[in-house]
Amino acid sequence: MATQADVRRIARALPGTVEEPGRFAFALPVKDKLKGYAWVWLERLAPKKARVPNPKVLAIRVANLGEKDLMLKSDPVRFFTEPHYNGYPAVLLHLPTMRVPELRGLLRDAWRCAGGREPAPAPPAGRRATTASKKRVASKRSDVG
């Protein structure tokens, strides 16, 4: 069972991640703005009342609306949405239904959707990267979402 503590630990380990002050939300700086990739769901408990944080539900960014639909259909117990997110590439997930390794993968995918990039591997100590290895690294970067 995953918790907010797990979310925070995993998200903070992703390069460039910023935890937004005053709320449980994680983002990447992109062109002088923060682009969120995971945040606590603000649930509306009553019409025309303010939304309140639900610590057992996390909203995560997905690549596109097609991926969102696939996730919602694949496991409606774990993933859901609400009208507020119609037309927006994000799903809501029930944290208590997630195992930590699954959550780690979902957060890494969400981080990539927000613009996260894996650092290039360093060449072995005492050796310079060859032109061929530089091309492989560039190729791998272009393959990452």
KOLGUGU-920901 format. One record per residue (C-alpha): residue number from 1; residue in one letter; chain; z, y, x. Coordinates in steps of 0.02 Angstrom, whole numbers, plus 32768, in hexadecimal, padded with zeros to 4 digits. Example, Ala and Ser with C-alpha at 12.3 -4.5 7.8 and 13.67 -1.06 7.14 Angstrom:
KOLGUGU-920901
atom n 1 | res a | chain A | c3 8186 | c2 7F1F | c1 8267
atom n 2 | res s | chain A | c3 8165 | c2 7FCB | c1 82AC
END
This chain:
KOLGUGU-920901
atom n 1 | res m | chain A | c3 8000 | c2 8000 | c1 8000
atom n 2 | res a | chain A | c3 7FC9 | c2 80A6 | c1 804C
atom n 3 | res t | chain A | c3 8031 | c2 8144 | c1 8041
atom n 4 | res q | chain A | c3 801B | c2 81FD | c1 8063
atom n 5 | res a | chain A | c3 806E | c2 81DF | c1 810C
atom n 6 | res d | chain A | c3 7FE1 | c2 8166 | c1 8136
atom n 7 | res v | chain A | c3 7F5F | c2 81E5 | c1 80FE
atom n 8 | res r | chain A | c3 7FAD | c2 826D | c1 816A
atom n 9 | res r | chain A | c3 7FB8 | c2 81FB | c1 8204
atom n 10 | res i | chain A | c3 7F04 | c2 81BF | c1 81F3
atom n 11 | res a | chain A | c3 7EBB | c2 826A | c1 81CB
atom n 12 | res r | chain A | c3 7F15 | c2 82C3 | c1 825A
atom n 13 | res a | chain A | c3 7ECE | c2 8243 | c1 82D3
atom n 14 | res l | chain A | c3 7E1B | c2 8271 | c1 82A5
atom n 15 | res p | chain A | c3 7DD3 | c2 82F2 | c1 8320
atom n 16 | res g | chain A | c3 7DD4 | c2 83A6 | c1 82E4
atom n 17 | res t | chain A | c3 7E3A | c2 8385 | c1 8247
atom n 18 | res v | chain A | c3 7EA4 | c2 8412 | c1 8204
atom n 19 | res e | chain A | c3 7F2B | c2 83F9 | c1 8181
atom n 20 | res e | chain A | c3 7F1C | c2 848B | c1 810B
atom n 21 | res p | chain A | c3 7FBE | c2 84EF | c1 8102
atom n 22 | res g | chain A | c3 8024 | c2 84E1 | c1 8063
atom n 23 | res r | chain A | c3 7FC7 | c2 844C | c1 8019
atom n 24 | res f | chain A | c3 7FA5 | c2 8397 | c1 8040
atom n 25 | res a | chain A | c3 7EEF | c2 83AD | c1 8073
atom n 26 | res f | chain A | c3 7E89 | c2 8386 | c1 810F
atom n 27 | res a | chain A | c3 7DED | c2 83E0 | c1 8149
atom n 28 | res l | chain A | c3 7D79 | c2 8404 | c1 81DA
atom n 29 | res p | chain A | c3 7D4B | c2 84B1 | c1 8216
atom n 30 | res v | chain A | c3 7C90 | c2 84C7 | c1 81F6
atom n 31 | res k | chain A | c3 7C3F | c2 8570 | c1 8218
atom n 32 | res d | chain A | c3 7CE3 | c2 85D1 | c1 820C
atom n 33 | res k | chain A | c3 7D15 | c2 857A | c1 8169
atom n 34 | res l | chain A | c3 7D7C | c2 84E1 | c1 8144
atom n 35 | res k | chain A | c3 7D1C | c2 8453 | c1 80F3
atom n 36 | res g | chain A | c3 7D95 | c2 83DF | c1 8099
atom n 37 | res y | chain A | c3 7D81 | c2 8324 | c1 80A1
atom n 38 | res a | chain A | c3 7E25 | c2 82E4 | c1 8056
atom n 39 | res w | chain A | c3 7EA7 | c2 8336 | c1 7FE7
atom n 40 | res v | chain A | c3 7F2E | c2 830D | c1 7F6A
atom n 41 | res w | chain A | c3 7EF0 | c2 8306 | c1 7EB7
atom n 42 | res l | chain A | c3 7F28 | c2 8398 | c1 7E4D
atom n 43 | res e | chain A | c3 7F40 | c2 8348 | c1 7DA3
atom n 44 | res r | chain A | c3 7F3E | c2 83A7 | c1 7D00
atom n 45 | res l | chain A | c3 7FCE | c2 8361 | c1 7C9A
atom n 46 | res a | chain A | c3 7FB4 | c2 83D2 | c1 7C04
atom n 47 | res p | chain A | c3 7F21 | c2 843C | c1 7BC9
atom n 48 | res k | chain A | c3 7F26 | c2 84F0 | c1 7C04
atom n 49 | res k | chain A | c3 7FB8 | c2 84CB | c1 7C78
atom n 50 | res a | chain A | c3 7FB2 | c2 84D5 | c1 7D35
atom n 51 | res r | chain A | c3 7F7E | c2 843A | c1 7D95
atom n 52 | res v | chain A | c3 8005 | c2 83E0 | c1 7DF6
atom n 53 | res p | chain A | c3 7FF5 | c2 8375 | c1 7E93
atom n 54 | res n | chain A | c3 7FF6 | c2 82B9 | c1 7E75
atom n 55 | res p | chain A | c3 802F | c2 826C | c1 7F1B
atom n 56 | res k | chain A | c3 7FEE | c2 81C0 | c1 7EEC
atom n 57 | res v | chain A | c3 7F3A | c2 81F9 | c1 7EDB
atom n 58 | res l | chain A | c3 7EC9 | c2 8238 | c1 7F65
atom n 59 | res a | chain A | c3 7E21 | c2 828E | c1 7F50
atom n 60 | res i | chain A | c3 7DA4 | c2 8264 | c1 7FD8
atom n 61 | res r | chain A | c3 7CF7 | c2 82A9 | c1 7FFD
atom n 62 | res v | chain A | c3 7C65 | c2 822E | c1 7FF5
atom n 63 | res a | chain A | c3 7BB4 | c2 823F | c1 8038
atom n 64 | res n | chain A | c3 7B5E | c2 825F | c1 7F91
atom n 65 | res l | chain A | c3 7B66 | c2 8241 | c1 7ED6
atom n 66 | res g | chain A | c3 7B10 | c2 8198 | c1 7EE9
atom n 67 | res e | chain A | c3 7B9A | c2 815B | c1 7F5C
atom n 68 | res k | chain A | c3 7C1A | c2 81A1 | c1 7EE3
atom n 69 | res d | chain A | c3 7BCE | c2 813E | c1 7E53
atom n 70 | res l | chain A | c3 7BCB | c2 809E | c1 7EBC
atom n 71 | res m | chain A | c3 7C83 | c2 80B0 | c1 7EE9
atom n 72 | res l | chain A | c3 7CB5 | c2 80D4 | c1 7E35
atom n 73 | res k | chain A | c3 7C57 | c2 803B | c1 7DF6
atom n 74 | res s | chain A | c3 7C90 | c2 7FCA | c1 7E84
atom n 75 | res d | chain A | c3 7D49 | c2 7FD8 | c1 7E5E
atom n 76 | res p | chain A | c3 7D7E | c2 8043 | c1 7DC9
atom n 77 | res v | chain A | c3 7E35 | c2 8013 | c1 7DE3
atom n 78 | res r | chain A | c3 7E3A | c2 8064 | c1 7E8F
atom n 79 | res f | chain A | c3 7DB8 | c2 80EE | c1 7E7D
atom n 80 | res f | chain A | c3 7DA5 | c2 8168 | c1 7DED
atom n 81 | res t | chain A | c3 7D6F | c2 8218 | c1 7DC6
atom n 82 | res e | chain A | c3 7D8F | c2 82A0 | c1 7D46
atom n 83 | res p | chain A | c3 7D21 | c2 8328 | c1 7CF8
atom n 84 | res h | chain A | c3 7D5A | c2 83A6 | c1 7D7C
atom n 85 | res y | chain A | c3 7CFB | c2 8340 | c1 7DFF
atom n 86 | res n | chain A | c3 7C5A | c2 832A | c1 7D9A
atom n 87 | res g | chain A | c3 7BC6 | c2 8352 | c1 7E0A
atom n 88 | res y | chain A | c3 7C34 | c2 8359 | c1 7EA6
atom n 89 | res p | chain A | c3 7C2C | c2 82D3 | c1 7F2F
atom n 90 | res a | chain A | c3 7CE1 | c2 829B | c1 7F2C
atom n 91 | res v | chain A | c3 7D43 | c2 820C | c1 7EE0
atom n 92 | res l | chain A | c3 7DF9 | c2 81F9 | c1 7EB4
atom n 93 | res l | chain A | c3 7E54 | c2 8161 | c1 7EF6
atom n 94 | res h | chain A | c3 7EFB | c2 8114 | c1 7ECA
atom n 95 | res l | chain A | c3 7F5A | c2 810B | c1 7F6F
atom n 96 | res p | chain A | c3 7FCD | c2 807C | c1 7F3A
atom n 97 | res t | chain A | c3 7F34 | c2 800B | c1 7F23
atom n 98 | res m | chain A | c3 7EF5 | c2 802A | c1 7FD5
atom n 99 | res r | chain A | c3 7F1B | c2 7FCC | c1 8073
atom n 100 | res v | chain A | c3 7F2C | c2 803A | c1 810D
atom n 101 | res p | chain A | c3 7E91 | c2 7FF4 | c1 8167
atom n 102 | res e | chain A | c3 7E27 | c2 8018 | c1 80CC
atom n 103 | res l | chain A | c3 7E6F | c2 80C6 | c1 80BF
atom n 104 | res r | chain A | c3 7E47 | c2 80E4 | c1 8177
atom n 105 | res g | chain A | c3 7D90 | c2 80B9 | c1 8158
atom n 106 | res l | chain A | c3 7D84 | c2 8126 | c1 80BD
atom n 107 | res l | chain A | c3 7DD2 | c2 81BA | c1 8115
atom n 108 | res r | chain A | c3 7D60 | c2 81A6 | c1 81AC
atom n 109 | res d | chain A | c3 7CC9 | c2 81A3 | c1 8137
atom n 110 | res a | chain A | c3 7D08 | c2 823D | c1 80DB
atom n 111 | res w | chain A | c3 7D25 | c2 8294 | c1 8183
atom n 112 | res r | chain A | c3 7C71 | c2 826E | c1 81B5
atom n 113 | res c | chain A | c3 7C33 | c2 82B5 | c1 810F
atom n 114 | res a | chain A | c3 7C8C | c2 8358 | c1 8138
atom n 115 | res g | chain A | c3 7C35 | c2 8361 | c1 81E1
atom n 116 | res g | chain A | c3 7CA6 | c2 82F9 | c1 8251
atom n 117 | res r | chain A | c3 7C54 | c2 82B1 | c1 82EC
atom n 118 | res e | chain A | c3 7C91 | c2 822B | c1 8361
atom n 119 | res p | chain A | c3 7CA8 | c2 8269 | c1 8414
atom n 120 | res a | chain A | c3 7C27 | c2 8227 | c1 848F
atom n 121 | res p | chain A | c3 7C6A | c2 8199 | c1 84FA
atom n 122 | res a | chain A | c3 7C94 | c2 81CD | c1 85AB
atom n 123 | res p | chain A | c3 7C36 | c2 8179 | c1 8639
atom n 124 | res p | chain A | c3 7C9D | c2 80FF | c1 86A1
atom n 125 | res a | chain A | c3 7D0C | c2 8153 | c1 8722
atom n 126 | res g | chain A | c3 7CAE | c2 817F | c1 87C0
atom n 127 | res r | chain A | c3 7C02 | c2 8166 | c1 8772
atom n 128 | res r | chain A | c3 7B8C | c2 81E3 | c1 8726
atom n 129 | res a | chain A | c3 7B32 | c2 81BE | c1 8684
atom n 130 | res t | chain A | c3 7A7D | c2 8189 | c1 869A
atom n 131 | res t | chain A | c3 79EF | c2 81D2 | c1 8636
atom n 132 | res a | chain A | c3 79E1 | c2 812D | c1 85D5
atom n 133 | res s | chain A | c3 7A9A | c2 812E | c1 85A7
atom n 134 | res k | chain A | c3 7A8D | c2 81E3 | c1 856E
atom n 135 | res k | chain A | c3 79FD | c2 81B3 | c1 84FB
atom n 136 | res r | chain A | c3 7A63 | c2 8122 | c1 84B2
atom n 137 | res v | chain A | c3 7AF5 | c2 8198 | c1 848E
atom n 138 | res a | chain A | c3 7A7F | c2 8217 | c1 843D
atom n 139 | res s | chain A | c3 7A33 | c2 818B | c1 83D5
atom n 140 | res k | chain A | c3 7ADD | c2 814E | c1 839C
atom n 141 | res r | chain A | c3 7B10 | c2 81FF | c1 836B
atom n 142 | res s | chain A | c3 7A77 | c2 8210 | c1 82FD
atom n 143 | res d | chain A | c3 7AA1 | c2 816A | c1 82A8
atom n 144 | res v | chain A | c3 7B50 | c2 81A5 | c1 8277
atom n 145 | res g | chain A | c3 7B53 | c2 81EC | c1 81C7
END
